[in-house]
Amino acid sequence: MLSEREAEQKVRSWGFNHVFTWTDGPNAYYPPHTHGGVTTHLILDGELTITYPKDEKPKKETFGEGARIDVDARRLHEVWIGSQGCTYVIGE
């Protein structure tokens, strides 16, 4: 596993200027929402499940340590955090 500092450097290398590490507690939930720009999430520990409610056939996908999840600007998405919580680096 990458250290927090290494992971943040990695996300910056992908072209994101605003980069920070975030931790959610167990079973946190983010209702459907959007962001103004592209975002990325690099999972350091735990897991999250994401779906895109406006897709033609929405499906839930779960991602764990080491996964990168990119969300397009203004794409509606909904997120559930796993039972152990989740720590991830966000790039905006």
HTML snippet that shows the backbone in 3Dmol.js (N, CA, C, O; Angstrom):
<script src="https://3Dmol.org/build/3Dmol-min.js"></script>
<div id="view" style="width:600px;height:400px;position:relative"></div>
<script>
const pdb = `
ATOM      1  N   MET A   1       0.842  -1.189   0.000  1.00  0.00           N
ATOM      2  CA  MET A   1       0.000   0.000   0.000  1.00  0.00           C
ATOM      3  C   MET A   1       0.886   1.251   0.000  1.00  0.00           C
ATOM      4  O   MET A   1       1.920   1.293   0.667  1.00  0.00           O
ATOM      5  N   LEU A   2       0.470   2.247  -0.744  1.00  0.00           N
ATOM      6  CA  LEU A   2       1.179   3.529  -0.784  1.00  0.00           C
ATOM      7  C   LEU A   2       0.942   4.291   0.511  1.00  0.00           C
ATOM      8  O   LEU A   2      -0.105   4.157   1.144  1.00  0.00           O
ATOM      9  N   SER A   3       1.925   5.091   0.893  1.00  0.00           N
ATOM     10  CA  SER A   3       1.699   6.000   2.018  1.00  0.00           C
ATOM     11  C   SER A   3       0.748   7.096   1.535  1.00  0.00           C
ATOM     12  O   SER A   3       0.550   7.268   0.332  1.00  0.00           O
ATOM     13  N   GLU A   4       0.169   7.825   2.471  1.00  0.00           N
ATOM     14  CA  GLU A   4      -0.735   8.918   2.108  1.00  0.00           C
ATOM     15  C   GLU A   4      -0.016   9.932   1.213  1.00  0.00           C
ATOM     16  O   GLU A   4      -0.571  10.392   0.215  1.00  0.00           O
ATOM     17  N   ARG A   5       1.200  10.269   1.574  1.00  0.00           N
ATOM     18  CA  ARG A   5       1.981  11.240   0.797  1.00  0.00           C
ATOM     19  C   ARG A   5       2.246  10.724  -0.626  1.00  0.00           C
ATOM     20  O   ARG A   5       2.081  11.460  -1.598  1.00  0.00           O
ATOM     21  N   GLU A   6       2.652   9.470  -0.737  1.00  0.00           N
ATOM     22  CA  GLU A   6       2.917   8.880  -2.055  1.00  0.00           C
ATOM     23  C   GLU A   6       1.656   8.849  -2.910  1.00  0.00           C
ATOM     24  O   GLU A   6       1.687   9.131  -4.108  1.00  0.00           O
ATOM     25  N   ALA A   7       0.542   8.498  -2.262  1.00  0.00           N
ATOM     26  CA  ALA A   7      -0.727   8.428  -2.992  1.00  0.00           C
ATOM     27  C   ALA A   7      -1.148   9.811  -3.481  1.00  0.00           C
ATOM     28  O   ALA A   7      -1.622   9.950  -4.608  1.00  0.00           O
ATOM     29  N   GLU A   8      -0.982  10.819  -2.654  1.00  0.00           N
ATOM     30  CA  GLU A   8      -1.331  12.179  -3.072  1.00  0.00           C
ATOM     31  C   GLU A   8      -0.439  12.626  -4.230  1.00  0.00           C
ATOM     32  O   GLU A   8      -0.915  13.276  -5.161  1.00  0.00           O
ATOM     33  N   GLN A   9       0.853  12.284  -4.179  1.00  0.00           N
ATOM     34  CA  GLN A   9       1.758  12.620  -5.283  1.00  0.00           C
ATOM     35  C   GLN A   9       1.325  11.915  -6.570  1.00  0.00           C
ATOM     36  O   GLN A   9       1.379  12.493  -7.655  1.00  0.00           O
ATOM     37  N   LYS A  10       0.901  10.673  -6.435  1.00  0.00           N
ATOM     38  CA  LYS A  10       0.446   9.903  -7.599  1.00  0.00           C
ATOM     39  C   LYS A  10      -0.764  10.574  -8.244  1.00  0.00           C
ATOM     40  O   LYS A  10      -0.821  10.726  -9.465  1.00  0.00           O
ATOM     41  N   VAL A  11      -1.728  10.973  -7.418  1.00  0.00           N
ATOM     42  CA  VAL A  11      -2.936  11.623  -7.944  1.00  0.00           C
ATOM     43  C   VAL A  11      -2.569  12.958  -8.605  1.00  0.00           C
ATOM     44  O   VAL A  11      -3.128  13.299  -9.648  1.00  0.00           O
ATOM     45  N   ARG A  12      -1.657  13.700  -8.025  1.00  0.00           N
ATOM     46  CA  ARG A  12      -1.196  14.946  -8.663  1.00  0.00           C
ATOM     47  C   ARG A  12      -0.579  14.658 -10.032  1.00  0.00           C
ATOM     48  O   ARG A  12      -0.750  15.431 -10.974  1.00  0.00           O
ATOM     49  N   SER A  13       0.142  13.538 -10.131  1.00  0.00           N
ATOM     50  CA  SER A  13       0.789  13.182 -11.399  1.00  0.00           C
ATOM     51  C   SER A  13      -0.232  12.878 -12.493  1.00  0.00           C
ATOM     52  O   SER A  13       0.105  12.881 -13.677  1.00  0.00           O
ATOM     53  N   TRP A  14      -1.466  12.617 -12.102  1.00  0.00           N
ATOM     54  CA  TRP A  14      -2.543  12.373 -13.072  1.00  0.00           C
ATOM     55  C   TRP A  14      -3.141  13.683 -13.577  1.00  0.00           C
ATOM     56  O   TRP A  14      -4.035  13.669 -14.423  1.00  0.00           O
ATOM     57  N   GLY A  15      -2.655  14.814 -13.067  1.00  0.00           N
ATOM     58  CA  GLY A  15      -3.106  16.110 -13.564  1.00  0.00           C
ATOM     59  C   GLY A  15      -4.104  16.837 -12.684  1.00  0.00           C
ATOM     60  O   GLY A  15      -4.683  17.837 -13.108  1.00  0.00           O
ATOM     61  N   PHE A  16      -4.316  16.360 -11.477  1.00  0.00           N
ATOM     62  CA  PHE A  16      -5.250  17.014 -10.563  1.00  0.00           C
ATOM     63  C   PHE A  16      -4.496  17.992  -9.672  1.00  0.00           C
ATOM     64  O   PHE A  16      -3.464  17.642  -9.099  1.00  0.00           O
ATOM     65  N   ASN A  17      -5.005  19.215  -9.554  1.00  0.00           N
ATOM     66  CA  ASN A  17      -4.343  20.247  -8.766  1.00  0.00           C
ATOM     67  C   ASN A  17      -4.792  20.270  -7.314  1.00  0.00           C
ATOM     68  O   ASN A  17      -3.980  20.496  -6.417  1.00  0.00           O
ATOM     69  N   HIS A  18      -6.078  20.037  -7.075  1.00  0.00           N
ATOM     70  CA  HIS A  18      -6.604  20.023  -5.701  1.00  0.00           C
ATOM     71  C   HIS A  18      -6.665  18.567  -5.262  1.00  0.00           C
ATOM     72  O   HIS A  18      -7.524  17.812  -5.717  1.00  0.00           O
ATOM     73  N   VAL A  19      -5.752  18.173  -4.374  1.00  0.00           N
ATOM     74  CA  VAL A  19      -5.616  16.777  -3.952  1.00  0.00           C
ATOM     75  C   VAL A  19      -5.602  16.716  -2.434  1.00  0.00           C
ATOM     76  O   VAL A  19      -4.900  17.488  -1.781  1.00  0.00           O
ATOM     77  N   PHE A  20      -6.388  15.789  -1.870  1.00  0.00           N
ATOM     78  CA  PHE A  20      -6.416  15.625  -0.420  1.00  0.00           C
ATOM     79  C   PHE A  20      -6.868  14.217  -0.064  1.00  0.00           C
ATOM     80  O   PHE A  20      -7.499  13.526  -0.864  1.00  0.00           O
ATOM     81  N   THR A  21      -6.533  13.810   1.148  1.00  0.00           N
ATOM     82  CA  THR A  21      -6.936  12.490   1.643  1.00  0.00           C
ATOM     83  C   THR A  21      -8.155  12.654   2.531  1.00  0.00           C
ATOM     84  O   THR A  21      -8.235  13.583   3.335  1.00  0.00           O
ATOM     85  N   TRP A  22      -9.107  11.738   2.378  1.00  0.00           N
ATOM     86  CA  TRP A  22     -10.368  11.799   3.105  1.00  0.00           C
ATOM     87  C   TRP A  22     -10.663  10.430   3.699  1.00  0.00           C
ATOM     88  O   TRP A  22     -10.381   9.405   3.080  1.00  0.00           O
ATOM     89  N   THR A  23     -11.231  10.415   4.900  1.00  0.00           N
ATOM     90  CA  THR A  23     -11.653   9.155   5.523  1.00  0.00           C
ATOM     91  C   THR A  23     -13.116   9.244   5.896  1.00  0.00           C
ATOM     92  O   THR A  23     -13.555  10.200   6.536  1.00  0.00           O
ATOM     93  N   ASP A  24     -13.861   8.237   5.487  1.00  0.00           N
ATOM     94  CA  ASP A  24     -15.264   8.104   5.876  1.00  0.00           C
ATOM     95  C   ASP A  24     -15.386   6.970   6.867  1.00  0.00           C
ATOM     96  O   ASP A  24     -14.694   5.958   6.757  1.00  0.00           O
ATOM     97  N   GLY A  25     -16.270   7.143   7.836  1.00  0.00           N
ATOM     98  CA  GLY A  25     -16.539   6.088   8.798  1.00  0.00           C
ATOM     99  C   GLY A  25     -17.369   4.977   8.179  1.00  0.00           C
ATOM    100  O   GLY A  25     -17.856   5.102   7.056  1.00  0.00           O
ATOM    101  N   PRO A  26     -17.524   3.893   8.921  1.00  0.00           N
ATOM    102  CA  PRO A  26     -18.292   2.753   8.431  1.00  0.00           C
ATOM    103  C   PRO A  26     -19.704   3.145   7.998  1.00  0.00           C
ATOM    104  O   PRO A  26     -20.396   3.914   8.666  1.00  0.00           O
ATOM    105  N   ASN A  27     -20.095   2.595   6.873  1.00  0.00           N
ATOM    106  CA  ASN A  27     -21.463   2.708   6.359  1.00  0.00           C
ATOM    107  C   ASN A  27     -21.911   4.138   6.052  1.00  0.00           C
ATOM    108  O   ASN A  27     -23.109   4.422   6.039  1.00  0.00           O
ATOM    109  N   ALA A  28     -20.960   5.034   5.808  1.00  0.00           N
ATOM    110  CA  ALA A  28     -21.335   6.393   5.391  1.00  0.00           C
ATOM    111  C   ALA A  28     -22.056   6.309   4.044  1.00  0.00           C
ATOM    112  O   ALA A  28     -21.887   5.351   3.291  1.00  0.00           O
ATOM    113  N   TYR A  29     -22.849   7.319   3.765  1.00  0.00           N
ATOM    114  CA  TYR A  29     -23.644   7.326   2.533  1.00  0.00           C
ATOM    115  C   TYR A  29     -23.671   8.732   1.953  1.00  0.00           C
ATOM    116  O   TYR A  29     -23.872   9.713   2.669  1.00  0.00           O
ATOM    117  N   TYR A  30     -23.464   8.811   0.641  1.00  0.00           N
ATOM    118  CA  TYR A  30     -23.569  10.071  -0.086  1.00  0.00           C
ATOM    119  C   TYR A  30     -24.710   9.949  -1.084  1.00  0.00           C
ATOM    120  O   TYR A  30     -24.592   9.211  -2.062  1.00  0.00           O
ATOM    121  N   PRO A  31     -25.811  10.656  -0.860  1.00  0.00           N
ATOM    122  CA  PRO A  31     -26.948  10.566  -1.784  1.00  0.00           C
ATOM    123  C   PRO A  31     -26.552  11.077  -3.176  1.00  0.00           C
ATOM    124  O   PRO A  31     -25.495  11.687  -3.338  1.00  0.00           O
ATOM    125  N   PRO A  32     -27.394  10.831  -4.164  1.00  0.00           N
ATOM    126  CA  PRO A  32     -27.067  11.245  -5.537  1.00  0.00           C
ATOM    127  C   PRO A  32     -26.645  12.710  -5.612  1.00  0.00           C
ATOM    128  O   PRO A  32     -27.327  13.598  -5.100  1.00  0.00           O
ATOM    129  N   HIS A  33     -25.496  12.942  -6.269  1.00  0.00           N
ATOM    130  CA  HIS A  33     -24.944  14.288  -6.389  1.00  0.00           C
ATOM    131  C   HIS A  33     -24.003  14.356  -7.583  1.00  0.00           C
ATOM    132  O   HIS A  33     -23.677  13.336  -8.190  1.00  0.00           O
ATOM    133  N   THR A  34     -23.572  15.569  -7.913  1.00  0.00           N
ATOM    134  CA  THR A  34     -22.625  15.782  -9.004  1.00  0.00           C
ATOM    135  C   THR A  34     -21.520  16.724  -8.527  1.00  0.00           C
ATOM    136  O   THR A  34     -21.625  17.342  -7.468  1.00  0.00           O
ATOM    137  N   HIS A  35     -20.461  16.820  -9.330  1.00  0.00           N
ATOM    138  CA  HIS A  35     -19.380  17.769  -9.103  1.00  0.00           C
ATOM    139  C   HIS A  35     -19.197  18.570 -10.387  1.00  0.00           C
ATOM    140  O   HIS A  35     -19.496  18.082 -11.476  1.00  0.00           O
ATOM    141  N   GLY A  36     -18.710  19.792 -10.258  1.00  0.00           N
ATOM    142  CA  GLY A  36     -18.538  20.655 -11.421  1.00  0.00           C
ATOM    143  C   GLY A  36     -17.439  20.226 -12.374  1.00  0.00           C
ATOM    144  O   GLY A  36     -17.470  20.562 -13.558  1.00  0.00           O
ATOM    145  N   GLY A  37     -16.472  19.486 -11.862  1.00  0.00           N
ATOM    146  CA  GLY A  37     -15.360  19.032 -12.699  1.00  0.00           C
ATOM    147  C   GLY A  37     -15.117  17.552 -12.500  1.00  0.00           C
ATOM    148  O   GLY A  37     -15.734  16.921 -11.641  1.00  0.00           O
ATOM    149  N   VAL A  38     -14.222  17.005 -13.289  1.00  0.00           N
ATOM    150  CA  VAL A  38     -13.847  15.597 -13.150  1.00  0.00           C
ATOM    151  C   VAL A  38     -13.219  15.386 -11.772  1.00  0.00           C
ATOM    152  O   VAL A  38     -12.447  16.224 -11.306  1.00  0.00           O
ATOM    153  N   THR A  39     -13.545  14.277 -11.123  1.00  0.00           N
ATOM    154  CA  THR A  39     -12.915  13.907  -9.856  1.00  0.00           C
ATOM    155  C   THR A  39     -12.364  12.495  -9.970  1.00  0.00           C
ATOM    156  O   THR A  39     -12.843  11.685 -10.763  1.00  0.00           O
ATOM    157  N   THR A  40     -11.349  12.216  -9.163  1.00  0.00           N
ATOM    158  CA  THR A  40     -10.819  10.860  -9.076  1.00  0.00           C
ATOM    159  C   THR A  40     -10.706  10.483  -7.612  1.00  0.00           C
ATOM    160  O   THR A  40     -10.576  11.344  -6.742  1.00  0.00           O
ATOM    161  N   HIS A  41     -10.757   9.182  -7.351  1.00  0.00           N
ATOM    162  CA  HIS A  41     -10.654   8.658  -5.996  1.00  0.00           C
ATOM    163  C   HIS A  41      -9.697   7.469  -6.040  1.00  0.00           C
ATOM    164  O   HIS A  41      -9.939   6.514  -6.779  1.00  0.00           O
ATOM    165  N   LEU A  42      -8.626   7.510  -5.271  1.00  0.00           N
ATOM    166  CA  LEU A  42      -7.674   6.410  -5.171  1.00  0.00           C
ATOM    167  C   LEU A  42      -7.823   5.824  -3.770  1.00  0.00           C
ATOM    168  O   LEU A  42      -7.495   6.473  -2.777  1.00  0.00           O
ATOM    169  N   ILE A  43      -8.315   4.606  -3.702  1.00  0.00           N
ATOM    170  CA  ILE A  43      -8.621   3.999  -2.404  1.00  0.00           C
ATOM    171  C   ILE A  43      -7.347   3.466  -1.747  1.00  0.00           C
ATOM    172  O   ILE A  43      -6.600   2.680  -2.331  1.00  0.00           O
ATOM    173  N   LEU A  44      -7.126   3.924  -0.512  1.00  0.00           N
ATOM    174  CA  LEU A  44      -5.972   3.475   0.269  1.00  0.00           C
ATOM    175  C   LEU A  44      -6.337   2.337   1.207  1.00  0.00           C
ATOM    176  O   LEU A  44      -5.520   1.450   1.454  1.00  0.00           O
ATOM    177  N   ASP A  45      -7.549   2.354   1.729  1.00  0.00           N
ATOM    178  CA  ASP A  45      -7.970   1.335   2.684  1.00  0.00           C
ATOM    179  C   ASP A  45      -9.494   1.280   2.706  1.00  0.00           C
ATOM    180  O   ASP A  45     -10.154   2.312   2.588  1.00  0.00           O
ATOM    181  N   GLY A  46     -10.051   0.087   2.856  1.00  0.00           N
ATOM    182  CA  GLY A  46     -11.500  -0.076   2.899  1.00  0.00           C
ATOM    183  C   GLY A  46     -12.078  -0.206   1.509  1.00  0.00           C
ATOM    184  O   GLY A  46     -11.375  -0.514   0.547  1.00  0.00           O
ATOM    185  N   GLU A  47     -13.380   0.036   1.425  1.00  0.00           N
ATOM    186  CA  GLU A  47     -14.028  -0.051   0.121  1.00  0.00           C
ATOM    187  C   GLU A  47     -15.237   0.867   0.039  1.00  0.00           C
ATOM    188  O   GLU A  47     -15.817   1.279   1.043  1.00  0.00           O
ATOM    189  N   LEU A  48     -15.588   1.168  -1.209  1.00  0.00           N
ATOM    190  CA  LEU A  48     -16.785   1.958  -1.468  1.00  0.00           C
ATOM    191  C   LEU A  48     -17.527   1.353  -2.653  1.00  0.00           C
ATOM    192  O   LEU A  48     -16.949   0.683  -3.509  1.00  0.00           O
ATOM    193  N   THR A  49     -18.805   1.613  -2.667  1.00  0.00           N
ATOM    194  CA  THR A  49     -19.677   1.156  -3.741  1.00  0.00           C
ATOM    195  C   THR A  49     -20.281   2.387  -4.384  1.00  0.00           C
ATOM    196  O   THR A  49     -20.729   3.307  -3.699  1.00  0.00           O
ATOM    197  N   ILE A  50     -20.290   2.396  -5.713  1.00  0.00           N
ATOM    198  CA  ILE A  50     -20.786   3.558  -6.447  1.00  0.00           C
ATOM    199  C   ILE A  50     -21.774   3.100  -7.512  1.00  0.00           C
ATOM    200  O   ILE A  50     -21.657   2.007  -8.066  1.00  0.00           O
ATOM    201  N   THR A  51     -22.747   3.959  -7.785  1.00  0.00           N
ATOM    202  CA  THR A  51     -23.666   3.734  -8.895  1.00  0.00           C
ATOM    203  C   THR A  51     -23.957   5.067  -9.553  1.00  0.00           C
ATOM    204  O   THR A  51     -23.779   6.128  -8.955  1.00  0.00           O
ATOM    205  N   TYR A  52     -24.402   4.993 -10.784  1.00  0.00           N
ATOM    206  CA  TYR A  52     -24.753   6.177 -11.566  1.00  0.00           C
ATOM    207  C   TYR A  52     -26.240   6.064 -11.912  1.00  0.00           C
ATOM    208  O   TYR A  52     -26.598   5.448 -12.917  1.00  0.00           O
ATOM    209  N   PRO A  53     -27.112   6.661 -11.078  1.00  0.00           N
ATOM    210  CA  PRO A  53     -28.556   6.447 -11.190  1.00  0.00           C
ATOM    211  C   PRO A  53     -29.178   6.793 -12.540  1.00  0.00           C
ATOM    212  O   PRO A  53     -30.215   6.231 -12.893  1.00  0.00           O
ATOM    213  N   LYS A  54     -28.573   7.701 -13.302  1.00  0.00           N
ATOM    214  CA  LYS A  54     -29.172   8.091 -14.582  1.00  0.00           C
ATOM    215  C   LYS A  54     -28.674   7.247 -15.757  1.00  0.00           C
ATOM    216  O   LYS A  54     -29.099   7.463 -16.892  1.00  0.00           O
ATOM    217  N   ASP A  55     -27.781   6.289 -15.500  1.00  0.00           N
ATOM    218  CA  ASP A  55     -27.357   5.386 -16.568  1.00  0.00           C
ATOM    219  C   ASP A  55     -28.562   4.585 -17.062  1.00  0.00           C
ATOM    220  O   ASP A  55     -29.534   4.396 -16.330  1.00  0.00           O
ATOM    221  N   GLU A  56     -28.491   4.127 -18.286  1.00  0.00           N
ATOM    222  CA  GLU A  56     -29.601   3.350 -18.848  1.00  0.00           C
ATOM    223  C   GLU A  56     -29.893   2.119 -17.997  1.00  0.00           C
ATOM    224  O   GLU A  56     -31.055   1.807 -17.738  1.00  0.00           O
ATOM    225  N   LYS A  57     -28.854   1.421 -17.564  1.00  0.00           N
ATOM    226  CA  LYS A  57     -29.018   0.251 -16.688  1.00  0.00           C
ATOM    227  C   LYS A  57     -28.068   0.426 -15.505  1.00  0.00           C
ATOM    228  O   LYS A  57     -26.970  -0.130 -15.507  1.00  0.00           O
ATOM    229  N   PRO A  58     -28.486   1.200 -14.487  1.00  0.00           N
ATOM    230  CA  PRO A  58     -27.591   1.457 -13.350  1.00  0.00           C
ATOM    231  C   PRO A  58     -27.191   0.160 -12.650  1.00  0.00           C
ATOM    232  O   PRO A  58     -28.014  -0.736 -12.457  1.00  0.00           O
ATOM    233  N   LYS A  59     -25.923   0.076 -12.277  1.00  0.00           N
ATOM    234  CA  LYS A  59     -25.459  -1.060 -11.484  1.00  0.00           C
ATOM    235  C   LYS A  59     -24.529  -0.531 -10.408  1.00  0.00           C
ATOM    236  O   LYS A  59     -23.865   0.489 -10.590  1.00  0.00           O
ATOM    237  N   LYS A  60     -24.487  -1.228  -9.297  1.00  0.00           N
ATOM    238  CA  LYS A  60     -23.593  -0.875  -8.207  1.00  0.00           C
ATOM    239  C   LYS A  60     -22.278  -1.622  -8.394  1.00  0.00           C
ATOM    240  O   LYS A  60     -22.269  -2.828  -8.639  1.00  0.00           O
ATOM    241  N   GLU A  61     -21.157  -0.891  -8.276  1.00  0.00           N
ATOM    242  CA  GLU A  61     -19.836  -1.507  -8.359  1.00  0.00           C
ATOM    243  C   GLU A  61     -19.074  -1.186  -7.083  1.00  0.00           C
ATOM    244  O   GLU A  61     -19.072  -0.047  -6.617  1.00  0.00           O
ATOM    245  N   THR A  62     -18.424  -2.209  -6.522  1.00  0.00           N
ATOM    246  CA  THR A  62     -17.654  -2.043  -5.297  1.00  0.00           C
ATOM    247  C   THR A  62     -16.169  -2.073  -5.622  1.00  0.00           C
ATOM    248  O   THR A  62     -15.706  -2.914  -6.393  1.00  0.00           O
ATOM    249  N   PHE A  63     -15.428  -1.144  -5.024  1.00  0.00           N
ATOM    250  CA  PHE A  63     -13.991  -1.009  -5.259  1.00  0.00           C
ATOM    251  C   PHE A  63     -13.257  -1.025  -3.925  1.00  0.00           C
ATOM    252  O   PHE A  63     -13.766  -0.522  -2.923  1.00  0.00           O
ATOM    253  N   GLY A  64     -12.051  -1.608  -3.914  1.00  0.00           N
ATOM    254  CA  GLY A  64     -11.247  -1.701  -2.705  1.00  0.00           C
ATOM    255  C   GLY A  64      -9.868  -1.108  -2.891  1.00  0.00           C
ATOM    256  O   GLY A  64      -9.604  -0.384  -3.851  1.00  0.00           O
ATOM    257  N   GLU A  65      -8.991  -1.429  -1.949  1.00  0.00           N
ATOM    258  CA  GLU A  65      -7.646  -0.872  -1.895  1.00  0.00           C
ATOM    259  C   GLU A  65      -6.933  -0.925  -3.243  1.00  0.00           C
ATOM    260  O   GLU A  65      -6.886  -1.963  -3.904  1.00  0.00           O
ATOM    261  N   GLY A  66      -6.381   0.224  -3.631  1.00  0.00           N
ATOM    262  CA  GLY A  66      -5.631   0.319  -4.877  1.00  0.00           C
ATOM    263  C   GLY A  66      -6.452   0.720  -6.085  1.00  0.00           C
ATOM    264  O   GLY A  66      -5.895   1.039  -7.136  1.00  0.00           O
ATOM    265  N   ALA A  67      -7.770   0.708  -5.950  1.00  0.00           N
ATOM    266  CA  ALA A  67      -8.638   1.037  -7.087  1.00  0.00           C
ATOM    267  C   ALA A  67      -8.673   2.541  -7.330  1.00  0.00           C
ATOM    268  O   ALA A  67      -8.592   3.347  -6.403  1.00  0.00           O
ATOM    269  N   ARG A  68      -8.794   2.887  -8.602  1.00  0.00           N
ATOM    270  CA  ARG A  68      -8.987   4.279  -9.009  1.00  0.00           C
ATOM    271  C   ARG A  68     -10.370   4.391  -9.619  1.00  0.00           C
ATOM    272  O   ARG A  68     -10.724   3.628 -10.517  1.00  0.00           O
ATOM    273  N   ILE A  69     -11.160   5.353  -9.127  1.00  0.00           N
ATOM    274  CA  ILE A  69     -12.505   5.591  -9.649  1.00  0.00           C
ATOM    275  C   ILE A  69     -12.551   7.034 -10.141  1.00  0.00           C
ATOM    276  O   ILE A  69     -12.359   7.966  -9.360  1.00  0.00           O
ATOM    277  N   ASP A  70     -12.802   7.213 -11.418  1.00  0.00           N
ATOM    278  CA  ASP A  70     -12.958   8.539 -12.003  1.00  0.00           C
ATOM    279  C   ASP A  70     -14.437   8.811 -12.235  1.00  0.00           C
ATOM    280  O   ASP A  70     -15.175   7.936 -12.688  1.00  0.00           O
ATOM    281  N   VAL A  71     -14.861  10.024 -11.923  1.00  0.00           N
ATOM    282  CA  VAL A  71     -16.250  10.420 -12.138  1.00  0.00           C
ATOM    283  C   VAL A  71     -16.241  11.666 -13.024  1.00  0.00           C
ATOM    284  O   VAL A  71     -15.636  12.682 -12.681  1.00  0.00           O
ATOM    285  N   ASP A  72     -16.913  11.572 -14.159  1.00  0.00           N
ATOM    286  CA  ASP A  72     -16.980  12.695 -15.092  1.00  0.00           C
ATOM    287  C   ASP A  72     -17.700  13.890 -14.470  1.00  0.00           C
ATOM    288  O   ASP A  72     -18.556  13.730 -13.600  1.00  0.00           O
ATOM    289  N   ALA A  73     -17.343  15.077 -14.926  1.00  0.00           N
ATOM    290  CA  ALA A  73     -17.998  16.303 -14.471  1.00  0.00           C
ATOM    291  C   ALA A  73     -19.507  16.202 -14.685  1.00  0.00           C
ATOM    292  O   ALA A  73     -19.970  15.746 -15.730  1.00  0.00           O
ATOM    293  N   ARG A  74     -20.248  16.628 -13.695  1.00  0.00           N
ATOM    294  CA  ARG A  74     -21.710  16.696 -13.735  1.00  0.00           C
ATOM    295  C   ARG A  74     -22.397  15.338 -13.916  1.00  0.00           C
ATOM    296  O   ARG A  74     -23.580  15.297 -14.253  1.00  0.00           O
ATOM    297  N   ARG A  75     -21.685  14.233 -13.700  1.00  0.00           N
ATOM    298  CA  ARG A  75     -22.311  12.905 -13.800  1.00  0.00           C
ATOM    299  C   ARG A  75     -22.897  12.553 -12.435  1.00  0.00           C
ATOM    300  O   ARG A  75     -22.181  12.497 -11.436  1.00  0.00           O
ATOM    301  N   LEU A  76     -24.200  12.318 -12.409  1.00  0.00           N
ATOM    302  CA  LEU A  76     -24.881  11.986 -11.161  1.00  0.00           C
ATOM    303  C   LEU A  76     -24.385  10.642 -10.642  1.00  0.00           C
ATOM    304  O   LEU A  76     -24.376   9.652 -11.373  1.00  0.00           O
ATOM    305  N   HIS A  77     -23.968  10.612  -9.367  1.00  0.00           N
ATOM    306  CA  HIS A  77     -23.506   9.375  -8.761  1.00  0.00           C
ATOM    307  C   HIS A  77     -23.928   9.318  -7.294  1.00  0.00           C
ATOM    308  O   HIS A  77     -24.238  10.336  -6.675  1.00  0.00           O
ATOM    309  N   GLU A  78     -23.929   8.108  -6.764  1.00  0.00           N
ATOM    310  CA  GLU A  78     -24.351   7.825  -5.397  1.00  0.00           C
ATOM    311  C   GLU A  78     -23.329   6.853  -4.810  1.00  0.00           C
ATOM    312  O   GLU A  78     -22.885   5.934  -5.498  1.00  0.00           O
ATOM    313  N   VAL A  79     -22.949   7.051  -3.535  1.00  0.00           N
ATOM    314  CA  VAL A  79     -21.855   6.264  -2.959  1.00  0.00           C
ATOM    315  C   VAL A  79     -22.224   5.728  -1.575  1.00  0.00           C
ATOM    316  O   VAL A  79     -22.820   6.420  -0.749  1.00  0.00           O
ATOM    317  N   TRP A  80     -21.841   4.458  -1.355  1.00  0.00           N
ATOM    318  CA  TRP A  80     -21.968   3.813  -0.055  1.00  0.00           C
ATOM    319  C   TRP A  80     -20.570   3.390   0.384  1.00  0.00           C
ATOM    320  O   TRP A  80     -19.809   2.831  -0.406  1.00  0.00           O
ATOM    321  N   ILE A  81     -20.236   3.654   1.635  1.00  0.00           N
ATOM    322  CA  ILE A  81     -18.946   3.267   2.194  1.00  0.00           C
ATOM    323  C   ILE A  81     -19.114   1.921   2.902  1.00  0.00           C
ATOM    324  O   ILE A  81     -20.152   1.652   3.507  1.00  0.00           O
ATOM    325  N   GLY A  82     -18.087   1.087   2.819  1.00  0.00           N
ATOM    326  CA  GLY A  82     -18.142  -0.247   3.408  1.00  0.00           C
ATOM    327  C   GLY A  82     -18.196  -0.248   4.929  1.00  0.00           C
ATOM    328  O   GLY A  82     -18.048   0.789   5.575  1.00  0.00           O
ATOM    329  N   SER A  83     -18.410  -1.423   5.478  1.00  0.00           N
ATOM    330  CA  SER A  83     -18.589  -1.589   6.926  1.00  0.00           C
ATOM    331  C   SER A  83     -17.328  -1.300   7.733  1.00  0.00           C
ATOM    332  O   SER A  83     -17.407  -1.135   8.950  1.00  0.00           O
ATOM    333  N   GLN A  84     -16.164  -1.235   7.082  1.00  0.00           N
ATOM    334  CA  GLN A  84     -14.919  -0.919   7.772  1.00  0.00           C
ATOM    335  C   GLN A  84     -14.488   0.536   7.549  1.00  0.00           C
ATOM    336  O   GLN A  84     -13.416   0.943   7.995  1.00  0.00           O
ATOM    337  N   GLY A  85     -15.318   1.307   6.867  1.00  0.00           N
ATOM    338  CA  GLY A  85     -14.942   2.672   6.514  1.00  0.00           C
ATOM    339  C   GLY A  85     -14.074   2.667   5.284  1.00  0.00           C
ATOM    340  O   GLY A  85     -13.840   1.611   4.695  1.00  0.00           O
ATOM    341  N   CYS A  86     -13.587   3.839   4.878  1.00  0.00           N
ATOM    342  CA  CYS A  86     -12.779   3.937   3.664  1.00  0.00           C
ATOM    343  C   CYS A  86     -11.927   5.194   3.733  1.00  0.00           C
ATOM    344  O   CYS A  86     -12.404   6.268   4.101  1.00  0.00           O
ATOM    345  N   THR A  87     -10.657   5.039   3.372  1.00  0.00           N
ATOM    346  CA  THR A  87      -9.748   6.168   3.246  1.00  0.00           C
ATOM    347  C   THR A  87      -9.315   6.235   1.800  1.00  0.00           C
ATOM    348  O   THR A  87      -8.899   5.233   1.219  1.00  0.00           O
ATOM    349  N   TYR A  88      -9.415   7.432   1.214  1.00  0.00           N
ATOM    350  CA  TYR A  88      -9.064   7.566  -0.194  1.00  0.00           C
ATOM    351  C   TYR A  88      -8.523   8.962  -0.471  1.00  0.00           C
ATOM    352  O   TYR A  88      -8.807   9.918   0.250  1.00  0.00           O
ATOM    353  N   VAL A  89      -7.738   9.047  -1.534  1.00  0.00           N
ATOM    354  CA  VAL A  89      -7.210  10.322  -1.979  1.00  0.00           C
ATOM    355  C   VAL A  89      -8.139  10.824  -3.083  1.00  0.00           C
ATOM    356  O   VAL A  89      -8.462  10.096  -4.021  1.00  0.00           O
ATOM    357  N   ILE A  90      -8.557  12.067  -2.954  1.00  0.00           N
ATOM    358  CA  ILE A  90      -9.449  12.690  -3.929  1.00  0.00           C
ATOM    359  C   ILE A  90      -8.649  13.698  -4.751  1.00  0.00           C
ATOM    360  O   ILE A  90      -7.871  14.483  -4.209  1.00  0.00           O
ATOM    361  N   GLY A  91      -8.851  13.665  -6.045  1.00  0.00           N
ATOM    362  CA  GLY A  91      -8.277  14.664  -6.928  1.00  0.00           C
ATOM    363  C   GLY A  91      -9.385  15.388  -7.645  1.00  0.00           C
ATOM    364  O   GLY A  91     -10.305  14.774  -8.185  1.00  0.00           O
ATOM    365  N   GLU A  92      -9.286  16.721  -7.643  1.00  0.00           N
ATOM    366  CA  GLU A  92     -10.296  17.539  -8.308  1.00  0.00           C
ATOM    367  C   GLU A  92      -9.608  18.495  -9.262  1.00  0.00           C
ATOM    368  O   GLU A  92     -10.274  19.284  -9.933  1.00  0.00           O
TER     369      GLU A  92
END
`;
const viewer = $3Dmol.createViewer("view");
viewer.addModel(pdb, "pdb");
viewer.setStyle({}, {cartoon: {color: "spectrum"}});
viewer.zoomTo();
viewer.render();
</script>
